């Protein structure tokens, strides 16, 4: 998928897909939110309010209050792309969240996912 196209998707359209991916493997929406909070620094109330807006996926990351400094410890591939090889910082953060949700759905505990 083209980066710009991904950047311009509404968060309100992407979020249910992230939750569905986790729930399909018996994980909870609360665990998805925990991953987002850990990565971005938003609190749960702010996330829920943002989901009611038209914010783009890119702007959600650009406006994050405090991106976690440990996010670069998240390694591996997502959609055939090695996270470490991604140069665009916003695209990298998006793929880090994808990787966290992917690993959550694969059964990893939050303690192991969030270094």
C-alpha positions in Angstrom: 0.0 0.0 0.0 1.1 3.5 -0.8 2.3 5.4 2.3 0.4 8.6 1.5 -2.8 6.6 1.1 -2.2 4.9 4.5 -1.4 8.3 6.1 -4.7 9.7 4.8 -7.0 7.0 6.2 -9.1 8.1 9.0 -8.1 6.7 12.4 -11.8 5.9 13.0 -11.6 3.5 10.1 -8.3 1.8 11.1 -9.0 1.4 14.8 -11.8 -1.1 14.4 -9.6 -3.2 12.2 -6.9 -3.3 14.9 -9.4 -4.3 17.5 -11.0 -6.9 15.3 -7.6 -8.5 14.6 -6.9 -8.8 18.3 -10.4 -9.9 19.2 -10.3 -12.6 16.5 -7.6 -14.2 18.7 -9.4 -13.7 22.0 -7.6 -10.6 23.0 -9.4 -7.5 24.2 -9.9 -3.9 23.1 -8.4 -2.8 26.4 -5.2 -4.6 25.4 -5.2 -2.8 22.0 -5.7 0.5 23.9 -2.8 -0.4 26.2 -0.5 -0.8 23.2 -1.6 2.5 21.7 -1.2 4.3 25.1 2.3 2.8 25.5 3.3 3.8 22.0 1.8 7.3 21.7 1.3 8.6 25.2 -2.4 9.4 24.6 -4.6 8.4 27.5 -7.7 6.3 27.0 -10.2 9.2 27.2 -8.2 11.1 24.6 -8.1 8.1 22.3 -11.9 7.6 22.6 -12.4 11.3 21.9 -10.1 11.3 18.9 -11.9 8.3 17.5 -15.0 10.5 17.2 -13.1 13.0 15.0 -11.9 12.9 11.4 -8.2 12.8 12.3 -6.0 11.0 9.8 -3.8 8.1 10.8 -0.7 10.3 10.1 -2.0 13.2 12.2 -2.8 10.8 15.1 0.9 9.9 15.2 2.3 13.4 14.4 0.2 14.9 17.3 0.9 12.1 19.8 1.8 13.7 23.2 4.8 11.5 23.9 6.0 8.8 21.6 7.6 6.1 23.7 11.4 6.2 23.4 11.5 2.4 23.7 9.4 1.9 20.6 12.6 1.2 18.5 13.1 -2.0 20.6 10.1 -3.4 18.7 11.7 -5.5 15.9 10.6 -7.8 13.2 8.6 -7.8 10.0 5.1 -6.7 9.3 3.5 -7.2 5.9 6.9 -8.4 4.7 8.6 -5.2 5.7 11.4 -5.2 8.3 10.6 -2.4 10.8 14.2 -1.6 11.2 14.6 -0.8 7.5 11.7 1.7 7.4 13.1 5.2 6.9 10.0 7.4 7.2 9.5 8.0 10.9 5.7 8.2 10.8 5.4 5.1 8.6 7.8 3.3 11.0 5.6 4.3 14.0 2.5 3.0 12.2 4.2 -0.3 11.4 5.4 -0.6 15.1 1.8 -0.4 16.2 0.9 -3.0 13.5 3.6 -5.2 14.9 2.4 -4.8 18.5 -1.2 -5.7 17.6 0.0 -8.6 15.4 2.1 -10.0 18.3 -0.8 -9.4 20.7 -3.0 -11.4 18.4 -0.4 -14.2 18.3 -0.7 -14.6 22.1 2.2 -12.5 23.5 1.5 -10.9 26.9 1.5 -7.2 27.2 4.5 -7.5 29.6 6.6 -9.1 26.8 5.2 -6.8 24.1 5.8 -3.5 25.7 9.6 -3.3 26.6 
